[in-house]
Amino acid sequence: MKSYSQILSALIALALVIGVVQTADAQEDARAEAVTLYNEAQDLAGANQLEDAIETYRAALDVANDNELEDISERIVRQLPRVYYSRATRAFQQYQSERTIEAADRAIERFTEAREAGEEFNDDQVVQQSTRALPQLHYLKSTIQFRNEDLDDAMASLDEALELNPNYATAYYQRAIVYKKQNPEDIDQTLAYYDRAIELAEQTGDDRTLGNARSSAAEELIYRAVNLKDESRYSRAIELLEKVDNYDSDNPNAHYRLAEISNTRGNFERAIEHANRALDLETGGVTDRAKIYFELGTAYKGLNQQSNACSAFENANYGDFSEPASHELQFELECEGHSASGRR
């Protein structure tokens, strides 16, 4: 007859066998559940039901991790960040269709989540792609806010873009535009933002922003200078106009305005110098060149060089300057070949 200890050992062995069998059965059940969820997630992703796909992938991952099903976990980890990124790109496409603040915010949220998923599952490509997209989205959001005249919000969005990418030249360009609207008298800070945009655009090879920033800075300087001239603040106007060359050395309008101010101040030699430079740079037709010739004629008239003045006013006798040029030719200078009836 078997001893008590032998019976006990046999029972323990039987229990262990049963336990192993039960564990194996549970493992197989878990694997089946994880595989079913994974396949469902794949189908949902393929049908562009990305929200449901993410949720189902997550459920499958929980089952796989809880039961140490590493092969299934690895498959899910490879797929899941890409699905997050696909959802983000769809949100961006929706933004492109709607062009609203709400759509921009939704796209920003989705790319932020995609970046976080990439970080969670060590997908460097998704992290990099999402990180690159976010500054652009904050910039695009700022352009809508600017059009809506929500200037403080527009500047805040640009701050977000630059925090994410301090070398974002276009964001600095847009910051100059917003700041100019907020602080129309502070041209120095506006120019500082344009300067930073130019510097970064040169460093990063962003030719489009480089051209836009240079052109906008030059136009702003000329605009401010014309207003200062109208207020008889000639020294400050000249100071601004002389800075235009730093941004656009081929701008004829700056030299035309300098000729205009020089004539107003009686500095006719200087006016001739600037007028001739403006003519060298002007690529337009006779109507575009007429205003420059008018200033050139005014300068020659101031120096009592009648022949040169008559020649210049003849070239100014087009478009909006036809009437004042004709007056100079006929009545002020009485140029040869001209009579009170008009042009010869």
Disulfide bonds with the S-S distance in Angstrom:
Cys310-Cys335 1.96
